[in-house]
Amino acid sequence: VSVKQEQVRLFLLSYQESSSDLQAAPDTNSKLEVYEKLLMDCKDAMQVLRGEMREDPAARAAQVEGKTSQLGYLLSYLTYIRNTITIQRNLLMADTFKASLNPGAAVDGRRTAKPQDLVRLYDIILQNVEELRQLPGIQDDANMAQTLEAQSDACKAYRSFYIAKSYAVNQKWKEAVALYDQALSQGKAALDLYRSLPDSADRIGELDGLLAEVTANKSSSHASCILDSPTTPDEQDLTLNDTGKNMVTFPPAFQPIPCKPLFFDLALNHVEFPSLQDRLAEQKRGGGIANLVKGWFWGGGNK
């Protein structure tokens, strides 16, 4: 496609040189400034191109017939560049927020980030990815379509992960565990797609780290949920699709055990004891030992 518009040509040249500008940027703020300038130039170039499309009879005729003109393909390319730059900028901001997510860990003078900040960023990234998937000609390139699908699943996994962290901060453990489980499912789907794509080692390593962190946070929230839950066994049996890897239910269920036998002496009622009447008569005649002791202490006895 030939590029006749001067402003569009200048933007495309600056976009090609932007990689060296990003490498020369000393810090994150400088890189963000490069991205912002590129986005402004891209916006101006797209406005020029849309204005020319409205005045071009061939472009209008192709739009009426449902076809894509050369100017339309050029506009799609600029749209692709704009969304790609936006995704790269937001990913850079996400990395900055992740570094300052812990309390007291501000980066480059920025305030401490919250999980909700990353949720908003990944929402925007996901919208940009979905817009890229809708561009004309993307579905004709199987490799590009699979790459965008994997990127979409990865963004969904990150978004679910940070939504879960925001629930965990508010001690909503059951919701957090369910969202961690969703993040695991989405992350594994993205990982399967990246493994069949070339030059995806960095993405695979990043997703492996995410899945490990999700699993650790899920176990922590699961344990906190059990500790904070009521004492009824039904409410403490927190399964949440753990596929048999649940923690033990407390208190445990009753189990039968051997009990100590009880013996009743039924033969005692039928035992005939010997008569002691003759001994009782002798004690009465002799006064017994009680009278003898009484006589010693009180001066009693026979005189």
C-alpha positions in Angstrom: 0.0 0.0 0.0 1.5 3.3 -1.0 1.5 6.1 1.6 0.9 9.5 0.0 0.0 11.5 3.1 3.1 13.3 4.5 1.9 13.2 8.1 1.3 9.5 7.9 4.8 8.9 6.4 6.4 10.9 9.2 4.6 9.0 11.9 5.6 5.6 10.3 9.2 6.7 10.3 9.1 7.9 13.9 7.5 4.6 14.8 10.3 2.6 13.2 12.9 4.7 15.2 11.0 4.4 18.5 12.7 1.2 19.6 16.0 3.0 19.8 14.4 5.9 21.7 12.9 3.4 24.2 16.3 1.7 24.7 18.0 5.1 25.3 15.3 6.2 27.9 16.9 6.3 31.3 13.8 5.5 33.4 10.2 4.5 33.3 8.9 8.1 33.0 11.0 8.7 30.0 9.7 5.6 28.3 6.2 6.6 29.0 6.8 10.0 27.4 8.0 8.2 24.2 4.9 6.1 24.2 2.6 9.2 24.7 4.3 11.1 21.9 3.8 8.1 19.5 0.1 7.8 20.5 -0.4 11.5 19.8 1.3 11.3 16.4 -0.7 8.2 15.5 -3.9 9.9 16.4 -3.1 12.9 14.2 -2.2 10.6 11.3 -5.4 8.6 11.6 -7.4 11.8 11.6 -5.7 12.9 8.3 -6.3 9.5 6.8 -10.0 9.4 7.8 -10.5 12.9 6.3 -9.0 11.7 3.0 -11.2 8.6 3.0 -14.3 10.7 3.2 -13.2 12.7 0.2 -11.9 9.7 -1.9 -14.7 8.3 -4.2 -13.0 4.9 -4.5 -12.8 4.6 -0.7 -16.5 5.6 -0.3 -17.5 3.1 -3.0 -15.6 0.3 -1.4 -17.2 1.1 2.0 -20.7 0.9 0.4 -19.9 -2.4 -1.2 -18.5 -3.8 2.1 -15.0 -4.1 0.8 -11.7 -2.6 2.1 -9.9 0.0 0.0 -6.2 0.7 0.1 -6.8 3.6 2.4 -8.9 1.3 4.6 -6.0 -1.2 4.9 -3.7 1.7 5.8 -6.2 2.8 8.4 -6.3 -0.7 9.8 -2.5 -0.8 10.0 -2.5 2.5 11.9 -5.2 1.1 14.2 -3.0 -1.9 14.8 0.0 0.3 15.6 -2.1 2.5 18.0 -3.4 -0.5 19.9 0.0 -2.1 20.0 1.6 1.0 21.5 -1.2 1.3 24.0 -0.7 -2.3 25.1 3.0 -1.8 25.5 2.6 1.4 27.5 0.0 -0.2 29.8 2.2 -3.3 30.3 5.0 -1.0 31.3 2.7 0.8 33.8 1.5 -2.6 35.1 5.1 -3.6 35.8 5.6 -0.4 37.7 2.5 -0.9 39.7 3.5 -4.5 40.5 6.8 -3.3 41.9 5.0 -0.8 44.2 2.1 -3.1 45.1 3.6 -3.9 48.5 3.1 -1.3 51.3 6.0 1.1 51.5 7.4 0.1 48.1 6.8 3.2 46.0 8.7 3.4 42.8 10.0 6.6 41.1 8.2 8.7 43.6 4.8 7.1 42.8 2.2 6.2 45.4 1.8 2.6 46.6 -0.4 0.8 44.1 -3.5 -1.2 44.9 -4.8 -4.3 43.2 -7.7 -2.3 41.7 -5.2 -0.2 39.8 -3.9 -3.3 38.0 -7.4 -4.5 37.4 -8.2 -1.3 35.5 -5.0 -1.5 33.5 -5.6 -5.1 32.4 -9.2 -4.2 31.5 -7.8 -1.6 29.1 -5.3 -4.0 27.7 -7.9 -6.6 27.2 -10.1 -4.1 25.3 -7.1 -3.2 23.0 -6.4 -6.9 22.3 -10.1 -7.5 21.5 -10.0 -4.5 19.1 -7.0 -6.0 17.4 -8.8 -9.3 16.9 -11.6 -7.5 15.1 -9.3 -5.8 12.5 -9.7 -7.0 8.9 -7.3 -9.7 7.8 -6.3 -10.7 11.3 -8.2 -14.0 11.2 -6.6 -14.8 7.9 -3.2 -15.0 9.7 -3.4 -18.1 11.9 -0.3 -17.3 13.8 -1.4 -13.8 14.6 -4.9 -14.9 15.6 -3.4 -17.5 18.0 -1.0 -14.9 19.4 -3.8 -12.5 20.1 -6.0 -15.3 21.6 -3.1 -16.3 24.0 -2.6 -12.6 24.9 -6.3 -12.2 25.7 -6.3 -15.3 27.9 -3.2 -14.1 29.7 -4.8 -10.7 30.3 -7.9 -12.3 31.7 -5.8 -14.4 34.0 -4.0 -11.4 35.4 -7.2 -9.5 35.8 -8.8 -12.3 37.7 -5.7 -12.6 39.9 -5.8 -9.0 40.9 -9.5 -9.0 41.4 -9.0 -11.9 43.8 -6.3 -10.0 45.6 -8.6 -7.1 46.1 -11.2 -9.5 47.6 -8.6 -11.0 49.8 -7.6 -7.6 51.1 -11.2 -7.2 52.3 -11.1 -10.7 53.8 -13.7 -12.1 51.4 -12.0 -15.4 51.2 -14.6 -17.5 49.4 -14.8 -15.0 46.5 -11.0 -14.8 46.4 -10.6 -18.5 46.2 -13.1 -18.8 43.4 -11.4 -16.0 41.4 -7.9 -17.6 42.0 -9.4 -20.8 40.6 -10.6 -18.9 37.5 -7.2 -17.2 37.1 -5.6 -20.7 37.1 -7.9 -21.9 34.4 -7.3 -18.8 32.2 -3.6 -18.9 32.8 -3.3 -22.6 31.8 -5.3 -21.9 28.6 -2.9 -19.1 27.7 0.1 -21.2 28.5 -1.1 -24.0 26.2 -1.5 -21.5 23.3 2.0 -19.9 23.9 3.7 -23.4 24.0 2.7 -23.9 20.3 3.9 -20.5 19.2 7.5 -19.6 18.2 9.6 -17.2 20.2 7.3 -17.4 23.3 9.9 -18.4 26.0 9.5 -15.1 27.9 5.8 -15.3 27.9 5.8 -19.0 29.1 8.2 -18.1 31.9 6.1 -15.2 32.9 2.9 -17.3 33.0 4.6 -20.1 34.9 5.5 -17.5 37.6 1.9 -16.2 37.6 0.4 -19.7 38.1 2.8 -20.4 40.9 1.8 -17.1 42.6 -1.9 -17.8 42.1 -1.6 -21.2 43.6 0.2 -19.9 46.7 -2.4 -17.1 47.2 -5.2 -19.5 46.7 -3.9 -21.9 49.4 -3.5 -18.9 51.8 -7.0 -17.6 51.2 -8.4 -21.2 51.4 -6.8 -21.6 54.9 -8.0 -18.2 56.0 -11.5 -19.0 54.9 -11.5 -22.2 57.0 -10.1 -20.4 60.0 -12.7 -17.6 59.8 -15.7 -19.8 59.0 -18.4 -20.9 61.5 -18.1 -24.2 63.4 -20.7 -26.1 61.5 -19.2 -28.9 59.4 -21.3 -28.0 56.3 -20.0 -24.4 56.2 -16.4 -25.5 56.9 -16.3 -28.0 54.0 -14.9 -25.5 51.5 -14.4 -27.5 48.3 -14.6 -24.8 45.5 -13.5 -27.2 42.7 -10.3 -28.2 44.3 -10.3 -31.6 42.7 -9.6 -33.5 45.8 -6.9 -31.3 47.2 -9.0 -29.7 49.9 -7.8 -29.2 53.4 -9.2 -31.5 56.1 -12.7 -30.8 57.4 -12.8 -29.8 61.1 -14.2 -31.2 63.3 -13.8 -34.7 61.8 -16.7 -37.0 61.2 -17.6 -39.5 63.9 -16.2 -43.0 63.5 -17.2 -46.3 65.3 -14.6 -47.5 67.8 -14.6 -50.6 70.1 -16.1 -49.8 73.4 -15.2 -51.1 76.9 -17.6 -54.1 77.8 -19.8 -53.9 80.9 -20.1 -56.9 83.2 -23.2 -57.6 85.4 -22.7 -60.0 88.3 -26.0 -62.0 87.9 -24.8 -64.9 90.1 -24.4 -62.9 93.3 -28.1 -63.1 94.0 -28.0 -66.8 94.0 -25.0 -67.3 96.4 -25.8 -68.8 99.8 -23.5 -67.4 102.5 -22.7 -69.4 105.7 -24.5 -68.5 108.9 -22.6 -66.3 111.4 -25.2 -66.5 114.2 -23.0 -68.5 116.6 -20.2 -65.8 116.3 -22.7 -63.0 117.0 -23.9 -64.8 120.1 -20.3 -65.2 121.5 -19.7 -61.4 121.0 -22.8 -60.5 122.9 -21.8 -62.7 125.8 -18.3 -61.4 126.1 -19.2 -57.7 125.6 -16.9 -57.5 122.6 -13.8 -55.4 122.1 -15.8 -52.2 122.3 -16.7 -52.7 125.9 -13.1 -53.6 126.8 -11.7 -50.4 125.3 -14.4 -48.4 127.0 -13.4 -49.9 130.4 -9.8 -48.9 129.9 -10.5 -45.2 129.2 -13.4 -44.5 131.4 -12.7 -46.7 134.4 -15.6 -48.9 133.7 -15.8 -52.7 133.8 -16.6 -55.2 136.6 -15.5 -54.4 140.1 
